[in-house]
């Protein structure tokens, strides 16, 4: 009887815990439905200054999207799949000897550079999600477009970095991707540049969409400045691949490699851009 009573008490405690968990879930769901309109976008009358003051802050920007949405979860899964494609998309079988393993390891620099490039775009979307917490129709469509382009962009991305490391290493880091002519190289630069251009363009549109909702999101002067400079950042990121495409299309054969080297402009422009941005932010914050 004592054992039976103990089991019954444990069962009752478990039922109570389950009931409380469901009650909390119902309250959170009701609160979510109250806080968001039918489009999924944060309503104007929800984000008030009192609520904004309680939000976590990162680099002066109040984070309105700390809870992961289904849209962001799907985007994260798609980016993870894109990284998987970097591994299996290199044309390399599983090494069966030390020599084959050594050859496979020579692809690591190209994989690392490709991985970093994918993470650049993933982090930009992650930061956008945390800052604004939008899940309306426009945000969903642009995020789906971003994912679609990323999954296609993976293949020319690894091909371009694999060829770049072979070029700069004098052939030591051999590329898995073969080119038969200068025209193939031109086409590869055009395809890669188009992917980079489109990804940058989508992130520009995402931030432009958020900036258009500045009143609904109650963006401060500093937050609006940060978002506008984010637009300029991605505008610069669009202009360089556009220049690369033009060079790959127009220059003489012996100068085609310049279409790839032109991306080195990022290393000159962005340090100046961020330095100027930091000075203006300091003035606004003061």
ABEGO torsion letter per residue (X at the ends): XAAAAAAAAAAAAAAAAAAAAAAAAAAAAAAAAAABBAAGBBBAAABBAAAAAABBBBGGBBBABABBBAAAAAAAAAAAAAAAAAAAAAGBBBBABAAAAAAAAAAAAAAAAAAAAAAAAAAAAAAAAAAAGBABAAAAAAAAAAAAAAAAAAAAAAAAAAAAAAAAAGGABBBABBBABAAAAAAAAAAAAAAAAAAAAAAAAAAAAAAAAAAAAGBBAAAAAAAAAAAAAAAAAAAAAAAAAAAAAABBAAAAAAAAAAAAAAAAAAAAAAAAAAAAAAAAAX
